[in-house]
Amino acid sequence: MLQKDFEVFDPRMRDCVLGNVHVEKIASGLRWAEGPVWFGDARCLLWSDIPNDRIMRWLESGHVDVFRQPANHTNGHTRDRQGRLVSCEHGGRRVSRTEPDGSLTILADRYRGMRLNSPNDVVVKSDGSVWFSDPPYGIMSDYEGHRSESEIGSANVYRIDPASGEVDCVADDYDKPNGLAFSPDESLLYVADTGASHNPDGAHHIRVHQVIDGRRLGPGRVFAEISPGLADGFRLDEAGFVWTSAADGVHVIAPDGTLVGKVRIPEVVSNLAFGGANRNRLFITATTSVYAVYVARRGAQT
């Protein structure tokens, strides 16, 4: 029998979670936790504490420390196919890569000569291309970045070519594009629109696009509305189920868009990542804390 940390709305949820586990708080004392990424070779989790301008680290021993500070108000992170950390920087208004020697390489900071807004979340495709969202959150105040006017005048989704480094806009019809993730076969790209963060009537959904020729996106359609809260960040499991942030925990959504269940979290969830030795441990950043729970699904290998 599933216990109190889970809600089941559809029988498919029972194949996603385990009945004899519980949600654990593994870190606290944060101001706004975001952007978790798992490093299996180092057996650690990294995540951003954006207002405190630092990247934090949790080791499997339970030890928590500061990985980098200052950190240019980083938000979302991922790893590329060479295992390097790729980060969205609100403060630097750029996407950067941490090299093995600790140095930083700027992957993108401009589009057509104009400064980016404040890159938010990022994913790397198997061909090495880097896809990221660029809403204005980091330039709207001095709390999670530096207040400034947008040079581009819109909030878009971009692709960085792995060979040329060219930055192309792949979606320009979002209010505030946020989390993004590929389907397991990379034929689809899911993108959140969190326009409701500053407009009660704004978007609070995930859209899905066909990926065309590996480098362009078809028109987006609404995949799922998120309520309460927003799909700030999300990941997919190997079966194509979307595990997304929300105000009351993690919502689990089947490939057909049905909300099948929830993982209850006592704080507003910002993002999540699969990790652990078998990619079956869900790490959840939620406002002031980080939580973890073992699940019955493995995260997609992205």
URKAPE-V619455 format. One line per field, one symbol per residue. phi: phi as a letter, one per 20 degrees, with the letter a starting at -180 (. if undefined). A space follows every 50 residues. Layout:
phi->???
//
This chain:
phi->.fdffcdddbgfffeecdeccbfdedbbmdebeblfbedffelbddbedf felbddcdeffofcbeebbfcllfdfcbdefenefdcedffelbdcceeg enfddeeacbclndfffagdcbbdffenfddbdcfegfdebeedrcgaef efnbdcdccdffeemfddedbcddfcfcfbaefgemeccececdgffcbg effbcddccfedlmbcdfgecfeaedbfncegbbbdefenfedcfafdqd edcfgenefercdfcecfedaabebngdlddedceblebcdbbfceceff ec
//
